[in-house]
Amino acid sequence: MEDLSLHILDIVENATAADASLIFIGVVEDLGKDLLRITVKDNGRGMDPDMLEKVRDPFITTRTTRKVGLGLSLLEQSALECGGELVIHSKPGEGTEVTATFQRSHIDRKPMGDMGATLVALIAGNPHVDFLYTSDLEGEEVELDTRVIRVELDGLMSMNDPAVLKMIQELFKKEQ
Amino acid sequence: MAKLTVEDLKKIKESAKGTVSLRQGDYRVKIMVHMGTCGIAAGARKIMGAFLDKVQESGSTDVILTSSGCAGLCNHEPMITVEVKGSAPVKYIRLDTEKAQRIFDEHVMGDSPVAEYALAVGSETTY
């Protein structure tokens, strides 16, 4: 993956595949500790301890189309490469929380990339799933809650309407 | 803090009145961008962006853009599947934004699949 926003797009697809209805994505930096932390928390079906133990193994996957699953493995590699780690908590029936930390100033730390494009792709592909995204990077806070947008659209438009998606993209362009 | 405001949302709701009902249930064409790890690493998000631009530009209300997972042909990513109602679905492989634009113009809007970018057309020949 070229940047962190692509990693996020990739592992959030795990959450949607686990039938989550609400997915929280948080990106924060701690300048004092020189850390960048990405959290993805879902209310999907979760994993049992057995699966949790094996899930970082590239040769473990729930998919049926091929025998390798690289999403979490690649994210863990990216975190380890810059002095960070990948922590996964999960409970069957309750959901999964994946946290990747990175040493923010590490020379190998990938750039954030285009989070707007990631959210647009996620919402377009999963219009019935709700996403709550918050970030606090370089003093700029961004919040996007599809539950709020959904109420406001009032059933007149669906979340994946190109006009809505375009607006979400614009929100992030303003930030950059 | 950057947030979508209620005013922003009202504006698009107004501007899109009357054109949106189609997209909710009934559609003519569905474009599925394959977004497994392989697809994402190969550039699927850019392809999604290109189609989003084209759908908006064309003003069409009967085209759905969505994503799907890995189809098991990771070496051919980025891939999409275009389903025109009433016709066989077509899988396109090794895409870039230019190919995506052409597929939109010719297949999605013009109903004529772009054979040269497709995974396969038919499966056997007798010659």
Contacts between the chains, C-beta under 8 A, distances in Angstrom:
chain1	res1	chain2	res2	distance
A	1	B	40	7.0
A	1	B	41	5.8
A	6	B	40	5.6
A	6	B	41	7.3
A	6	B	45	6.8
A	9	B	35	7.2
A	9	B	40	5.6
A	9	B	45	6.3
A	10	B	37	5.2
A	10	B	40	5.0
A	10	B	41	7.9
A	13	B	35	6.2
A	13	B	36	7.3
A	13	B	37	8.0
A	13	B	40	7.9
A	13	B	69	7.1
A	17	B	69	7.1
A	63	B	36	7.7
A	63	B	69	6.9
A	63	B	70	6.4
A	65	B	36	7.9
A	65	B	69	7.2
A	65	B	70	5.2
A	65	B	71	6.1
A	65	B	72	3.5
A	66	B	70	6.3
A	66	B	72	5.0
A	66	B	74	6.8
A	69	B	37	7.5
A	70	B	37	4.8
A	70	B	38	7.9
A	71	B	37	4.7
A	74	B	37	6.9
A	114	B	45	7.9
A	117	B	45	5.4
A	117	B	46	8.0
A	117	B	48	7.7
A	117	B	49	5.8
A	118	B	45	6.8
A	120	B	48	7.3
A	120	B	49	7.3
A	120	B	52	6.8
A	121	B	33	7.7
A	121	B	35	6.7
A	121	B	44	7.7
A	121	B	45	5.2
A	121	B	48	4.8
A	121	B	49	7.9
A	121	B	67	6.5
A	124	B	48	6.4
A	124	B	52	7.0
A	124	B	65	5.4
A	124	B	66	6.2
A	124	B	67	6.5
A	125	B	33	7.5
A	125	B	35	6.2
A	125	B	66	5.3
A	125	B	67	2.9
A	125	B	68	7.6
A	126	B	67	7.6
A	127	B	66	7.7
A	140	B	2	7.2
A	141	B	1	4.2
A	141	B	2	7.3
A	142	B	1	6.8
A	142	B	2	4.6
A	142	B	3	7.7
A	143	B	1	6.1
A	143	B	2	7.5
A	143	B	3	5.4
A	144	B	3	7.5
A	144	B	4	6.9
A	148	B	4	7.7
A	149	B	4	6.2
A	149	B	9	6.4
A	152	B	6	6.1
A	152	B	9	4.3
A	152	B	10	7.5
A	152	B	13	7.7
A	153	B	9	6.6
A	153	B	13	6.4
A	154	B	13	7.7
A	156	B	13	5.9
A	156	B	16	7.9
A	156	B	17	7.6
A	156	B	20	6.3
A	157	B	12	7.5
A	157	B	13	6.5
A	157	B	16	6.0
A	157	B	20	4.6
A	157	B	23	7.9
A	158	B	20	7.5
A	158	B	23	6.2
A	158	B	24	5.2
A	160	B	23	7.9
A	160	B	64	7.4
A	160	B	65	6.9
A	160	B	66	7.0
A	161	B	16	6.8
A	161	B	20	5.9
A	161	B	23	6.0
A	162	B	52	5.9
A	162	B	55	4.8
A	162	B	56	4.5
A	162	B	65	7.3
A	163	B	12	4.7
A	163	B	15	6.9
A	163	B	16	5.0
A	163	B	56	7.2
A	164	B	12	6.4
A	165	B	52	5.8
A	166	B	52	7.1
A	166	B	56	5.8
A	167	B	4	6.5
A	167	B	8	6.2
A	167	B	9	7.8
A	167	B	12	5.9
A	168	B	4	7.2
A	169	B	52	7.9
A	171	B	2	5.7
A	171	B	3	7.7
A	171	B	4	5.9
A	172	B	2	7.7
A	174	B	2	6.2
A	175	B	2	5.2
